Structure formats: C-alpha cells, structure tokens
Amino acid sequence: MKKIRQLSAALLAIAAIVLTAHAQAEAQSYPSRPIRIISPFPAGGGNDVLARIIAAKVSERLKATVVIENRPGAGAVIGIQALAKSPPDGYSLVLSGSTLAVAPTLYKKPPFDASKDFEPVALVAHYPFLLVATASLPVKSVAELIKLAKQKPGEIMYASPGIATSQNLFTELLKVQTGIDLRQIPYNGTAPAVVDIVAGRVAVMFAAAAPSIPLMKDGSLRALGVSSAARLAELPDVPPIADAVPGFDESNWSIVLAPAGTPSDIVDRLHQAFKEVMAMPEIEKQLANIGMLPIVTPSRDDLRKFVSTEVTRWGKIVQQAGIAGSQ
C-alpha cells in the first residue's frame, strides 16, 4: 500500500508539472487564434459600438483577430452567463456594464457571482445616459415630463433593454424620486427599443448617446436631460436631470471580463493591451463622439475592489428603486 501511495503521489506530481508546463506554453504562444468579445446587447447599441471601437485597436496590439459576438437577452444576463461557462483560456471575454453588479441584489437566485465567476481585465469607459422622448410626446423638458406623468399615472410607457440594465434602474430611480408612474416595456436591447421610440410606440427611455445623437439631429428623438450632474460636451444644450430632480446623478461604466481561472499571464497581457488602447488620443476622440469617456484602467487588484464596491453601491440603488428581490 505504501508503494501504491508513493506511486500515486509521483503520478500526481508529474501530472501537475505537465499541466503547468502546458499552461506556460499556452501563455507564451497566446494569442494563437481569434479572440471573441461578447457584447450582451444587440448590434447598434452603445455597448456594441464601444466594443467595436476598442476591438479594432486591441487587435493591433495583440496581433490577433478580435471579433464581437452579440449575445443579447435578459438585460445582458445571457451574454454574461455565456462568458462564465466559457473555457478560461483568454479567447473569450465580455464587455459588461452595471448588470454585473446589479444581479447579486436584484435576483433571488443570482445567475452568476460577480466576484467569483470572472477575472476583471480592464475598466474601459464610463458614460451617462440621455433621457430621450419620442418627437410626438408633448414635452420638451424633464419638468414637463414629470408634470404630464402625474396627470396620466401609468399611461406613459418607457422602454428599457430589460430588467437589471442601467436604463431600467435609472428610470425606476427617477420614478421613486419624483413620485411618477411610468410603465416599463422591456426590449431585447437598446437598438430595437430606440426603433419603437422613434415610431412613437413607446414614449421615453434612457439611451446611450451613440444611437441617440443622429436621431436627435434629424428630429426623430428629443433629449430631455442627461443622467449625470455635468452636461455632455457634445450636447451642451441638454441640461442635467438634476436641474429638475435635485441629487439625480448616475452614469454607467463598461468593464472587460475573462472567465475565472484564466491564466494570470494571459490576463496580464490582455490588461496591458486594453490599458494602452484606452490611453490613445484617437480612442478618446472616438468615444467623445458617442458621449463616452475612456478610463485608463487601474491595476488588477484595484479592479477587483471596484467590482466589489459597485456590487454594494448598485445594491443600494436597487433597494432605493424598490425592486430588490423581484426576480
């Protein structure tokens, strides 16, 4: 028995050495095939546009093909879950927003663990949303929307890309802070929601600037306010919602994640590539055109702290909006 135990221990040691050597070899040759970045929203929305802008430059940095795979549904949960189930080899990433931090509080049975199922790679951008209205809605400001909503409780419909998205939570927070009643119509992403806003089938929504600005220019949409306390440089005439609702100041952020267990050497290489890309002046200019601001990503340790802090912060927002534990 002693010899069998010694042999088993030896075999396990050899296996560990082989696996370590294999992992090191994989890291050294990385990347040797295309890398996919999952965008958990349909094509055409702000997340998708951001992913494609970044992917082009990351591809150059890594000397590898980087492709965007749209996996929309369930307010970004489907795409994020898809990453959690992907091999931890550095060839699958996701560009996530605040849904990552919202799920632990919003869902009774969270679809993933924000702290344990993923390895943060890079924080890349933050941006406020525009509160936009269909051109036929007889309001031109947040104050006028609030007045109309109080006259017609539950009659004005708002669009969102689904439960747990920033757009959903921002609207619910606005309802709580103003006492108005808007009825949610969830969509499978921002792009189809914007289509119905333009058509007048729904009245208002929080939307990223990227898909909104062209429609504002041709008169299809009207911007009532911006979710941040500061105005957007590209839209200086659009006032902060806080002008009508004191204290309202919310923005979204975007983070790149890899599956938990991805080799540290590979995560380090990805982290450095994204960090370099987000520091590029041309990226800053491209993002400014769509109402976003680049973030030169902090260290990996600080990224983990950021995720933990945001889970706590968004948990409070969910509770304030009165929708905690509803799913």
Rosetta silent file (secondary structure, phi, psi, omega in degrees, C-alpha in Angstrom):
SEQUENCE: MKKIRQLSAALLAIAAIVLTAHAQAEAQSYPSRPIRIISPFPAGGGNDVLARIIAAKVSERLKATVVIENRPGAGAVIGIQALAKSPPDGYSLVLSGSTLAVAPTLYKKPPFDASKDFEPVALVAHYPFLLVATASLPVKSVAELIKLAKQKPGEIMYASPGIATSQNLFTELLKVQTGIDLRQIPYNGTAPAVVDIVAGRVAVMFAAAAPSIPLMKDGSLRALGVSSAARLAELPDVPPIADAVPGFDESNWSIVLAPAGTPSDIVDRLHQAFKEVMAMPEIEKQLANIGMLPIVTPSRDDLRKFVSTEVTRWGKIVQQAGIAGSQ
SCORE:     score description
SCORE:     0.000 S_00000001
   1 L     0.000  -38.348 -179.679    0.000    0.000    0.000 S_00000001
   2 H   -62.107  -42.279  179.879    2.849    2.323    0.838 S_00000001
   3 H   -65.388  -36.684  179.071    4.380    1.805   -2.607 S_00000001
   4 H   -64.725  -42.730  178.954    0.983    2.412   -4.253 S_00000001
   5 H   -63.784  -41.099  179.218    0.558    5.682   -2.337 S_00000001
   6 H   -64.013  -40.509  178.769    4.096    6.740   -3.302 S_00000001
   7 H   -65.269  -41.931  178.972    3.393    5.875   -6.949 S_00000001
   8 H   -62.221  -42.741  179.069    0.105    7.800   -6.880 S_00000001
   9 H   -62.933  -40.240  179.783    1.825   10.816   -5.366 S_00000001
  10 H   -64.924  -42.407  179.595    4.529   10.644   -8.006 S_00000001
  11 H   -64.585  -40.103  178.100    1.974   10.432  -10.813 S_00000001
  12 H   -64.489  -39.676  178.440    0.068   13.396   -9.416 S_00000001
  13 H   -63.825  -42.902  179.035    3.274   15.398   -9.197 S_00000001
  14 H   -63.408  -43.044  179.727    4.144   14.538  -12.792 S_00000001
  15 H   -61.022  -40.873  179.709    0.625   15.473  -13.923 S_00000001
  16 H   -64.108  -41.177  178.896    0.913   18.806  -12.125 S_00000001
  17 H   -63.687  -43.503 -179.690    4.245   19.508  -13.792 S_00000001
  18 H   -63.151  -44.694 -179.340    2.826   18.602  -17.223 S_00000001
  19 H   -64.466  -40.898  178.392   -0.253   20.792  -16.712 S_00000001
  20 H   -63.540  -44.074  179.019    1.868   23.708  -15.502 S_00000001
  21 H   -62.780  -39.887  179.205    4.195   23.359  -18.467 S_00000001
  22 H   -64.156  -44.166  179.666    1.223   23.195  -20.808 S_00000001
  23 H   -62.682  -40.461  179.022   -0.310   26.327  -19.274 S_00000001
  24 H   -64.997  -40.597  178.603    3.000   28.164  -19.556 S_00000001
  25 H   -64.125  -41.081  178.380    3.341   27.124  -23.186 S_00000001
  26 H   -61.898  -43.721 -179.115   -0.220   28.315  -23.891 S_00000001
  27 H   -63.947  -39.695 -178.421    0.505   31.666  -22.258 S_00000001
  28 H   -68.117  -33.544 -178.314    3.729   32.115  -24.215 S_00000001
  29 H   -90.867   -3.920 -177.374    2.036   31.388  -27.557 S_00000001
  30 L   -70.317  137.497   -5.921   -1.073   33.458  -26.714 S_00000001
  31 L   -92.885  141.309 -179.684   -2.906   34.531  -28.765 S_00000001
  32 L  -114.603    1.508  176.491   -2.750   31.883  -31.473 S_00000001
  33 L  -152.111  172.378 -176.942   -6.363   32.109  -32.657 S_00000001
  34 L   -59.569  144.661  176.284   -9.186   34.710  -32.772 S_00000001
  35 E  -104.630  133.861  177.122  -10.381   36.278  -29.531 S_00000001
  36 E  -107.090  139.057  172.127  -14.091   36.943  -29.117 S_00000001
  37 E  -112.178  116.899  179.004  -15.570   39.750  -27.069 S_00000001
  38 E   -79.248  126.337  170.616  -19.180   39.072  -26.150 S_00000001
  39 E  -104.099  113.461 -173.496  -21.428   42.131  -26.280 S_00000001
  40 L   -79.110   27.848  177.348  -24.520   41.164  -24.263 S_00000001
  41 L  -137.975  162.600  179.103  -26.709   43.505  -26.310 S_00000001
  42 L   -66.798  163.297  176.285  -27.833   43.625  -29.957 S_00000001
  43 L   -61.864  145.843  175.464  -25.753   45.322  -32.641 S_00000001
  44 L   100.842  -18.583  179.191  -26.154   49.071  -32.911 S_00000001
  45 L   -82.552  175.815 -176.544  -26.429   49.927  -29.219 S_00000001
  46 H   -61.032  -41.713  179.979  -23.878   51.832  -27.152 S_00000001
  47 H   -63.108  -41.602 -179.632  -22.188   48.707  -25.757 S_00000001
  48 H   -65.526  -44.193  179.354  -21.821   47.225  -29.232 S_00000001
  49 H   -61.865  -44.989  178.703  -20.399   50.441  -30.695 S_00000001
  50 H   -60.604  -45.426 -178.949  -17.912   50.730  -27.819 S_00000001
  51 H   -58.665  -41.967 -176.979  -16.857   47.087  -28.207 S_00000001
  52 H   -71.715  -34.720  176.861  -16.142   47.515  -31.915 S_00000001
  53 H   -63.932  -46.830 -177.451  -14.136   50.708  -31.425 S_00000001
  54 H   -69.838  -41.389 -175.001  -11.940   49.078  -28.799 S_00000001
  55 H   -57.910  -37.967 -177.369  -11.635   45.711  -30.558 S_00000001
  56 H   -60.914  -40.996 -178.000  -10.012   47.221  -33.638 S_00000001
  57 H   -80.835  -34.953  176.901   -7.126   48.668  -31.607 S_00000001
  58 H   -64.335  -36.950  176.897   -6.753   45.707  -29.232 S_00000001
  59 H   -57.766  -43.140  178.629   -6.444   43.515  -32.310 S_00000001
  60 H   -65.459  -41.488 -177.630   -3.489   45.604  -33.458 S_00000001
  61 H   -65.583  -41.217 -176.077   -1.867   45.471  -30.014 S_00000001
  62 H   -89.999   -8.008 -176.600   -2.188   41.695  -29.666 S_00000001
  63 L    55.146   48.109  179.874   -1.562   40.967  -33.362 S_00000001
  64 L  -148.657  155.280  175.676   -4.643   38.767  -33.382 S_00000001
  65 L   -72.267  131.057  176.224   -8.149   38.853  -34.788 S_00000001
  66 E  -121.118  120.684 -176.952  -10.684   40.162  -32.275 S_00000001
  67 E  -114.703  150.322  177.615  -14.334   39.562  -33.117 S_00000001
  68 E  -101.336  129.218  177.317  -17.514   40.848  -31.498 S_00000001
  69 E  -117.186  114.514  179.241  -20.243   38.333  -30.737 S_00000001
  70 E   -81.301  121.022  179.375  -23.638   39.783  -29.870 S_00000001
  71 L  -129.084   71.765 -175.933  -25.423   37.638  -27.257 S_00000001
  72 L   -78.102  166.718  174.240  -28.425   39.743  -26.156 S_00000001
  73 L   130.365  145.616  176.305  -31.199   38.831  -23.793 S_00000001
  74 H    55.373   40.647  177.077  -32.408   39.074  -20.189 S_00000001
  75 H    61.236   37.760  177.990  -30.930   42.522  -19.703 S_00000001
  76 H    87.339   -7.546 -176.979  -27.372   41.359  -20.587 S_00000001
  77 H   -63.392  -40.304 -177.051  -27.524   38.317  -18.287 S_00000001
  78 H   -60.418  -45.364  179.985  -27.427   35.799  -21.169 S_00000001
  79 H   -65.927  -40.113  179.980  -24.189   37.204  -22.575 S_00000001
  80 H   -68.761  -40.337  176.108  -22.512   37.432  -19.186 S_00000001
  81 H   -61.452  -37.460 -179.704  -23.580   33.875  -18.324 S_00000001
  82 H   -60.473  -37.525  177.929  -22.140   32.702  -21.649 S_00000001
  83 H   -68.193  -42.542 -178.311  -18.746   34.007  -20.574 S_00000001
  84 H   -58.019  -29.162 -178.004  -18.978   32.340  -17.163 S_00000001
  85 L   -94.163    0.538 -177.951  -19.435   28.995  -18.952 S_00000001
  86 L   -83.195  154.762  177.013  -16.596   29.587  -21.455 S_00000001
  87 L   -60.261  137.378 -179.813  -13.159   27.928  -21.208 S_00000001
  88 L   -81.885   64.776 -175.024  -10.758   30.058  -19.116 S_00000001
  89 L  -118.075    4.226  178.859   -8.172   30.299  -21.884 S_00000001
  90 L    87.188    0.504 -178.390   -8.189   34.002  -22.760 S_00000001
  91 L  -101.071    0.308  175.471  -10.081   33.564  -26.015 S_00000001
  92 E  -131.234  125.885  178.285  -13.480   34.564  -24.612 S_00000001
  93 E  -133.267  168.577  172.965  -14.172   37.936  -22.984 S_00000001
  94 E  -136.755  145.225  172.515  -17.244   40.032  -22.307 S_00000001
  95 E  -103.238  102.718 -172.881  -17.792   43.787  -22.295 S_00000001
  96 E  -108.011  152.998  171.201  -20.203   44.222  -19.393 S_00000001
  97 L  -106.287 -149.722 -172.530  -21.950   47.165  -17.824 S_00000001
  98 L   -70.559  -11.713  176.159  -23.567   47.520  -14.442 S_00000001
  99 H   -52.774  -34.279  178.792  -25.682   44.364  -14.846 S_00000001
 100 H   -55.377  -40.861 -175.787  -22.631   42.586  -13.446 S_00000001
 101 H   -90.458  -18.226 -177.207  -23.016   44.464  -10.162 S_00000001
 102 H   -80.679  -38.656 -171.268  -26.821   44.581  -10.084 S_00000001
 103 H   -53.024  -41.210 -177.228  -27.588   40.853  -10.320 S_00000001
 104 H   -58.215  -29.204 -179.781  -26.489   39.871   -6.782 S_00000001
 105 H   -95.556  -37.839 -172.867  -29.198   42.127   -5.294 S_00000001
 106 H   -71.271  -38.558 -174.029  -31.870   42.069   -7.976 S_00000001
 107 L   -98.622  135.707  176.136  -32.206   38.317   -8.394 S_00000001
 108 L   -65.014  -36.332  174.452  -33.323   35.949   -5.647 S_00000001
 109 L  -119.998   87.786 -175.849  -31.162   33.313   -7.349 S_00000001
 110 L   -52.676  135.028 -178.313  -28.292   35.312   -8.935 S_00000001
 111 L   -73.071  -13.254  177.101  -27.349   33.977  -12.396 S_00000001
 112 L  -162.506  162.956  177.367  -23.652   34.442  -11.636 S_00000001
 113 L  -103.900  111.423 -174.496  -21.300   35.530   -8.883 S_00000001
 114 L   -58.836  -31.088 -176.279  -19.702   38.834   -9.857 S_00000001
 115 L   -90.099  -27.326 -172.632  -16.699   38.263   -7.588 S_00000001
 116 L  -106.267  -25.603 -173.217  -16.038   34.546   -8.138 S_00000001
 117 L   -89.453   -8.445 -174.138  -17.054   33.716  -11.727 S_00000001
 118 E  -136.169  157.295  172.643  -14.927   36.316  -13.513 S_00000001
 119 E  -114.874  111.769  179.449  -11.458   37.801  -13.681 S_00000001
 120 E   -62.414  132.761 -179.577  -11.591   41.576  -14.298 S_00000001
 121 E  -102.793  -49.948 -176.602   -9.357   42.534  -17.213 S_00000001
 122 E  -163.330  137.692  168.836   -9.883   46.263  -17.719 S_00000001
 123 E   -89.444  124.054 -168.456  -12.238   49.099  -16.875 S_00000001
 124 E  -114.037  -30.543 -176.246  -12.559   50.903  -20.202 S_00000001
 125 E  -160.443  158.707  169.282  -15.192   53.649  -20.192 S_00000001
 126 E  -138.297  153.404 -174.929  -17.925   55.432  -18.319 S_00000001
 127 E  -164.454  144.373  173.880  -20.823   57.398  -19.664 S_00000001
 128 L   -83.028  170.533  174.077  -24.142   58.959  -18.702 S_00000001
 129 L  -108.724  157.685  172.301  -27.411   58.245  -20.499 S_00000001
 130 E   -98.413  135.637  170.018  -29.750   60.641  -22.202 S_00000001
 131 E   -87.244  108.308 -175.088  -33.401   60.661  -21.206 S_00000001
 132 E  -112.059  155.220  179.814  -34.987   60.829  -24.655 S_00000001
 133 E  -130.013  151.537  173.529  -38.592   61.139  -25.779 S_00000001
 134 E   -64.110  147.534 -173.855  -40.412   60.376  -28.984 S_00000001
 135 L   -60.992  -24.978 -176.680  -40.904   63.516  -31.057 S_00000001
 136 L   -83.324  -11.485  179.619  -44.713   63.295  -30.728 S_00000001
 137 L   -72.036  127.195 -173.957  -44.694   63.416  -26.915 S_00000001
 138 L   -79.350   54.300  174.937  -45.793   66.946  -25.920 S_00000001
 139 L  -139.030  148.239  179.608  -42.917   67.625  -23.523 S_00000001
 140 L  -126.398    6.967 -179.340  -39.587   69.377  -24.002 S_00000001
 141 L  -154.230  166.309  177.097  -38.026   69.011  -20.561 S_00000001
 142 H   -63.644  -40.385  179.883  -37.800   66.683  -17.589 S_00000001
 143 H   -61.213  -40.668  178.876  -40.046   69.004  -15.598 S_00000001
 144 H   -68.786  -35.396  176.392  -42.722   68.842  -18.304 S_00000001
 145 H   -63.707  -45.424  179.058  -42.441   65.032  -18.421 S_00000001
 146 H   -59.491  -44.698 -179.773  -42.936   64.827  -14.662 S_00000001
 147 H   -61.235  -45.619 -179.232  -45.981   67.112  -14.882 S_00000001
 148 H   -66.216  -41.202 -179.493  -47.534   65.075  -17.715 S_00000001
 149 H   -63.662  -33.551  178.762  -46.804   61.755  -15.966 S_00000001
 150 H   -73.437  -26.584  176.458  -48.565   62.972  -12.827 S_00000001
 151 H   -77.746  -26.901 -177.086  -51.574   63.904  -14.921 S_00000001
 152 L  -128.711   65.613 -176.444  -51.587   60.467  -16.587 S_00000001
 153 L   -59.410  128.057  177.291  -50.326   57.943  -13.991 S_00000001
 154 L    78.117   -1.247 -177.673  -49.368   54.610  -15.564 S_00000001
 155 L   -92.966  -27.690 -179.118  -50.249   55.737  -19.093 S_00000001
 156 L   -86.290  126.366 -177.028  -46.805   56.837  -20.286 S_00000001
 157 E   -98.650  140.034  174.519  -44.659   53.883  -21.333 S_00000001
 158 E  -118.292  144.571  179.929  -40.890   53.738  -21.049 S_00000001
 159 E   -96.493  149.775  172.814  -38.590   51.396  -22.939 S_00000001
 160 E  -148.494  157.596  175.656  -35.598   49.567  -21.497 S_00000001
 161 L   -76.783   12.857  176.821  -33.193   46.864  -22.730 S_00000001
 162 L   124.417  165.493  176.634  -34.556   44.656  -19.943 S_00000001
 163 L   -59.790  140.563  176.245  -34.625   44.137  -16.199 S_00000001
 164 L    85.644   -5.188  176.692  -31.313   44.807  -14.423 S_00000001
 165 L   -80.406  159.477  178.898  -29.978   47.178  -17.065 S_00000001
 166 H   -58.853  -39.975 -178.231  -28.885   50.675  -16.089 S_00000001
 167 H   -61.035  -40.626  177.280  -31.689   52.136  -18.209 S_00000001
 168 H   -63.934  -47.812 -176.164  -34.285   50.151  -16.255 S_00000001
 169 H   -70.070  -38.094  178.496  -32.819   51.098  -12.881 S_00000001
 170 H   -61.171  -41.168 -179.131  -32.304   54.766  -13.762 S_00000001
 171 H   -68.146  -42.239  178.776  -35.968   55.046  -14.750 S_00000001
 172 H   -64.054  -36.429  177.180  -37.162   53.271  -11.624 S_00000001
 173 H   -66.228  -40.746  177.170  -34.963   55.565   -9.545 S_00000001
 174 H   -61.344  -40.313  178.624  -36.448   58.592  -11.342 S_00000001
 175 H   -61.953  -43.999 -178.960  -39.936   57.286  -10.543 S_00000001
 176 H   -64.095  -42.944 -174.286  -39.098   56.917   -6.855 S_00000001
 177 H   -76.166  -18.329 -177.522  -37.533   60.361   -6.596 S_00000001
 178 H  -114.689  -12.747 -179.707  -40.372   62.171   -8.410 S_00000001
 179 L    77.183   16.566  179.651  -43.418   60.110   -7.456 S_00000001
 180 L   -92.532  163.681 -179.930  -44.415   59.476  -11.078 S_00000001
 181 L  -123.909  105.080  176.076  -45.701   56.205  -12.524 S_00000001
 182 L  -110.038  144.524 -177.098  -44.234   55.123  -15.873 S_00000001
 183 E  -100.230  125.157 -176.687  -44.962   51.671  -17.339 S_00000001
 184 E   -79.018  137.210  169.846  -41.975   49.608  -18.470 S_00000001
 185 E  -121.017  103.125 -176.922  -41.832   47.928  -21.882 S_00000001
 186 E   -79.195  144.958  179.092  -38.717   45.691  -21.917 S_00000001
 187 L  -125.389  169.180  179.385  -36.819   45.022  -25.158 S_00000001
 188 L   -91.057   49.148 -179.464  -34.052   42.699  -26.225 S_00000001
 189 L   126.729  168.137 -177.220  -31.515   45.533  -26.327 S_00000001
 190 H   -71.213  -42.830 -174.137  -31.288   49.284  -26.885 S_00000001
 191 H   -56.584  -50.593  178.420  -31.461   49.298  -30.689 S_00000001
 192 H   -65.863  -29.012  177.132  -34.960   47.755  -31.009 S_00000001
 193 H   -66.779  -42.812  179.213  -36.170   49.972  -28.158 S_00000001
 194 H   -62.760  -37.501  177.759  -34.955   53.079  -29.966 S_00000001
 195 H   -57.140  -44.108 -178.775  -36.779   51.945  -33.113 S_00000001
 196 H   -74.604  -29.087  173.824  -40.072   51.916  -31.192 S_00000001
 197 H   -63.490  -48.079 -179.867  -39.314   55.240  -29.532 S_00000001
 198 H   -59.966  -39.492 -178.364  -38.813   56.821  -32.960 S_00000001
 199 H   -76.079  -10.565  179.110  -42.035   55.198  -34.195 S_00000001
 200 L    84.065   10.860 -179.987  -43.922   56.567  -31.190 S_00000001
 201 L   -77.005  -25.669  169.854  -44.952   53.158  -29.854 S_00000001
 202 L  -129.952  159.873 -168.541  -43.305   54.000  -26.525 S_00000001
 203 L   -94.189  -45.472 -172.492  -42.748   57.464  -25.128 S_00000001
 204 E  -142.315  163.488  171.482  -39.426   57.741  -23.294 S_00000001
 205 E  -169.653  159.015  167.817  -36.274   55.878  -22.336 S_00000001
 206 E   -86.702  127.229 -177.523  -32.756   56.296  -21.056 S_00000001
 207 E  -137.468  149.202  174.717  -30.447   55.685  -24.006 S_00000001
 208 L   -64.989  155.556 -178.304  -26.738   55.910  -24.703 S_00000001
 209 H   -66.737  -33.334 -174.173  -25.657   58.893  -26.742 S_00000001
 210 H   -51.875  -53.953  179.726  -24.231   56.755  -29.571 S_00000001
 211 H   -82.093   -9.840 -173.623  -27.542   55.645  -31.102 S_00000001
 212 H   -91.075  -40.277 -172.720  -29.388   58.788  -29.983 S_00000001
 213 H   -56.736  -47.849  178.816  -27.397   61.715  -31.351 S_00000001
 214 H   -59.263  -35.985 -178.982  -28.047   61.036  -35.078 S_00000001
 215 H   -75.415  -27.278  174.641  -31.780   60.655  -34.366 S_00000001
 216 H   -70.369  -37.960 -178.312  -31.810   63.867  -32.360 S_00000001
 217 H   -65.873  -33.985 -179.651  -30.223   65.706  -35.256 S_00000001
 218 L   -93.739    6.107  174.724  -32.926   64.618  -37.694 S_00000001
 219 L    85.819    5.442 -178.673  -35.728   65.350  -35.234 S_00000001
 220 L   -76.443  -27.546  178.921  -36.773   61.751  -34.583 S_00000001
 221 E  -127.885  155.057  175.931  -35.868   61.975  -30.891 S_00000001
 222 E  -124.972  125.655  177.856  -35.887   64.759  -28.331 S_00000001
 223 E   -85.688  124.607  179.969  -33.375   64.786  -25.476 S_00000001
 224 E   -93.853  -31.498 -178.696  -34.950   65.909  -22.205 S_00000001
 225 E  -174.992  166.176  177.747  -31.916   65.588  -19.957 S_00000001
 226 E  -110.992  142.988 -171.729  -28.630   63.842  -19.226 S_00000001
 227 L   -72.276  -20.268  179.609  -28.306   61.447  -16.276 S_00000001
 228 L   -86.316  161.229  179.280  -25.040   62.898  -14.955 S_00000001
 229 L   -70.892  -21.870  179.170  -24.756   66.099  -12.939 S_00000001
 230 L  -101.911  149.003  177.339  -22.495   67.520  -15.652 S_00000001
 231 L   -74.451  156.762  174.122  -23.550   68.270  -19.220 S_00000001
 232 E   -81.101  135.195  179.795  -22.079   66.381  -22.138 S_00000001
 233 L   -59.596  -32.892 -177.824  -19.539   68.418  -24.102 S_00000001
 234 L   -77.551  -17.675 -177.939  -21.105   67.144  -27.338 S_00000001
 235 E  -133.846   65.363 -174.483  -24.605   68.220  -26.224 S_00000001
 236 L   -64.275  -18.491 -178.669  -24.166   71.437  -24.235 S_00000001
 237 L   -87.693   -5.514  179.714  -27.825   72.398  -24.664 S_00000001
 238 L   -93.407  113.325 -175.386  -29.127   69.257  -22.921 S_00000001
 239 L   -76.317  157.499  173.497  -29.463   70.017  -19.185 S_00000001
 240 E   -65.619  145.437  174.623  -28.783   67.553  -16.369 S_00000001
 241 H   -59.089  -29.359 -179.285  -31.850   65.781  -14.997 S_00000001
 242 H   -59.644  -19.826  176.874  -30.622   67.073  -11.637 S_00000001
 243 H   -63.577  -32.740  179.829  -31.850   70.547  -12.642 S_00000001
 244 L  -102.366  -26.020 -178.773  -35.401   69.235  -12.228 S_00000001
 245 L  -126.749   85.280 -176.092  -34.680   66.354   -9.825 S_00000001
 246 L   -51.524  133.004  178.064  -32.023   67.502   -7.317 S_00000001
 247 L    93.419   -9.511  179.253  -29.465   64.826   -6.479 S_00000001
 248 L   -76.653  115.587 -177.236  -30.030   62.708   -9.584 S_00000001
 249 L  -156.094   93.349 -176.788  -26.527   61.844  -10.812 S_00000001
 250 L  -134.318  141.300  175.339  -25.941   58.441  -12.388 S_00000001
 251 L  -138.222  158.677  177.604  -23.586   57.096  -15.058 S_00000001
 252 E   -98.873  164.682  174.863  -22.823   53.668  -16.451 S_00000001
 253 E  -136.998  161.203 -179.410  -19.426   52.005  -16.774 S_00000001
 254 E  -128.046  132.418 -177.273  -18.011   49.287  -19.004 S_00000001
 255 E  -132.477  142.765  176.741  -15.618   46.570  -17.913 S_00000001
 256 E   -95.911  131.861 -178.534  -13.893   43.738  -19.771 S_00000001
 257 E  -125.118  150.630  170.209  -14.019   40.365  -18.030 S_00000001
 258 E  -117.962  161.316  177.022  -12.456   36.952  -18.574 S_00000001
 259 E   -64.655  147.575  174.701  -13.706   33.680  -17.050 S_00000001
 260 L   -58.159  140.915 -179.666  -12.393   32.848  -13.582 S_00000001
 261 L    94.645   -3.248  175.955   -9.341   30.620  -13.811 S_00000001
 262 L   -63.585  131.897 -178.204   -7.862   32.302  -16.874 S_00000001
 263 L   -51.282  136.023 -175.710   -4.043   32.083  -16.532 S_00000001
 264 H   -58.027  -37.889  179.944   -2.622   35.165  -14.852 S_00000001
 265 H   -61.239  -38.399  179.662   -0.007   35.695  -17.583 S_00000001
 266 H   -70.776  -42.973  178.239   -2.751   35.884  -20.196 S_00000001
 267 H   -61.438  -40.077  178.015   -4.884   38.238  -18.113 S_00000001
 268 H   -59.647  -42.617 -178.840   -1.811   40.445  -17.605 S_00000001
 269 H   -66.827  -42.010  177.352   -1.256   40.637  -21.356 S_00000001
 270 H   -64.631  -44.356  179.472   -4.897   41.470  -22.021 S_00000001
 271 H   -55.880  -46.479 -179.021   -4.911   44.015  -19.202 S_00000001
 272 H   -66.177  -39.469 -179.471   -1.882   45.793  -20.667 S_00000001
 273 H   -63.531  -46.478  179.481   -3.323   45.781  -24.194 S_00000001
 274 H   -66.584  -38.249  179.384   -6.612   47.350  -23.100 S_00000001
 275 H   -60.522  -45.007 -179.960   -4.799   49.847  -20.866 S_00000001
 276 H   -65.287  -40.765 -179.247   -2.654   51.030  -23.787 S_00000001
 277 H   -64.462  -43.852 -176.657   -5.639   51.285  -26.116 S_00000001
 278 H   -71.388  -12.313  177.043   -7.719   53.346  -23.686 S_00000001
 279 L   -90.776   -2.927 -176.686   -4.844   55.827  -23.314 S_00000001
 280 L   -76.780  130.148  178.970   -4.787   56.551  -27.063 S_00000001
 281 H   -55.912  -37.428 -178.610   -5.908   60.106  -28.040 S_00000001
 282 H   -67.118  -32.561  176.402   -7.782   58.774  -31.071 S_00000001
 283 H   -68.295  -42.136  177.634   -9.809   56.447  -28.843 S_00000001
 284 H   -58.045  -42.210 -179.797  -10.659   59.369  -26.569 S_00000001
 285 H   -66.620  -43.881 -179.806  -11.857   61.326  -29.621 S_00000001
 286 H   -63.175  -40.413 -179.817  -13.934   58.418  -30.962 S_00000001
 287 H   -70.119  -36.193  178.315  -15.567   57.867  -27.599 S_00000001
 288 H   -60.141  -34.449 -179.622  -16.287   61.578  -27.170 S_00000001
 289 L   -66.141  -19.738  179.245  -18.259   61.445  -30.415 S_00000001
 290 L  -115.455   19.779  174.167  -20.623   58.915  -28.825 S_00000001
 291 L    74.316   28.203  179.988  -20.846   60.562  -25.418 S_00000001
 292 L  -121.346  158.506  177.477  -18.370   58.328  -23.595 S_00000001
 293 E  -122.706  129.689  179.537  -15.186   58.920  -21.636 S_00000001
 294 E   -72.967  153.021  175.073  -12.262   56.452  -21.669 S_00000001
 295 L  -120.491  123.851  172.628  -10.804   55.147  -18.419 S_00000001
 296 L   -77.082  107.083 -165.619   -7.125   54.300  -18.174 S_00000001
 297 L   -58.123  140.421  176.596   -7.708   51.095  -16.296 S_00000001
 298 L   -74.771 -177.706 -179.885   -6.415   50.677  -12.737 S_00000001
 299 L   -64.648  164.340 -179.561   -4.402   47.701  -11.510 S_00000001
 300 H   -63.259  -37.046  177.737   -5.947   44.236  -11.424 S_00000001
 301 H   -64.037  -41.901  178.994   -6.202   44.377   -7.630 S_00000001
 302 H   -67.694  -30.923  176.437   -7.995   47.718   -7.839 S_00000001
 303 H   -62.908  -43.422  179.071  -10.322   46.275  -10.474 S_00000001
 304 H   -62.851  -40.745  177.914  -11.422   43.556   -8.074 S_00000001
 305 H   -64.427  -38.087  179.116  -12.048   46.190   -5.384 S_00000001
 306 H   -60.678  -47.299 -179.647  -14.013   48.248   -7.909 S_00000001
 307 H   -59.946  -44.528  179.793  -16.327   45.328   -8.713 S_00000001
 308 H   -62.039  -43.555  179.453  -16.921   44.677   -5.013 S_00000001
 309 H   -63.707  -40.708 -178.481  -17.654   48.355   -4.341 S_00000001
 310 H   -70.133  -33.109  175.310  -20.061   48.572   -7.278 S_00000001
 311 H   -59.773  -43.193  178.830  -21.974   45.479   -6.149 S_00000001
 312 H   -66.968  -45.459 -177.547  -22.595   47.284   -2.847 S_00000001
 313 H   -63.717  -47.418 -178.315  -23.431   50.629   -4.487 S_00000001
 314 H   -69.898  -29.212  175.353  -25.840   49.203   -7.040 S_00000001
 315 H   -59.039  -41.190  178.586  -27.428   47.062   -4.371 S_00000001
 316 H   -66.446  -38.047  178.645  -28.416   50.265   -2.563 S_00000001
 317 H   -65.191  -42.993  178.685  -29.777   51.755   -5.805 S_00000001
 318 H   -60.017  -44.037  179.892  -31.868   48.645   -6.451 S_00000001
 319 H   -66.860  -39.248  178.851  -33.290   48.818   -2.938 S_00000001
 320 H   -63.913  -35.747  179.562  -33.945   52.551   -3.256 S_00000001
 321 L   -76.789   -8.240  175.086  -35.804   51.908   -6.505 S_00000001
 322 L    77.042   25.281 -177.800  -37.952   49.384   -4.682 S_00000001
 323 L  -123.512   13.779  179.482  -37.286   46.413   -6.960 S_00000001
 324 L   -62.711  135.481  176.925  -34.852   44.320   -4.887 S_00000001
 325 L    70.892   18.456 -176.225  -35.613   40.604   -4.924 S_00000001
 326 L   -84.379  -12.593 -175.887  -38.291   40.951   -7.583 S_00000001
 327 L  -108.575    0.000    0.000  -36.817   38.374   -9.943 S_00000001
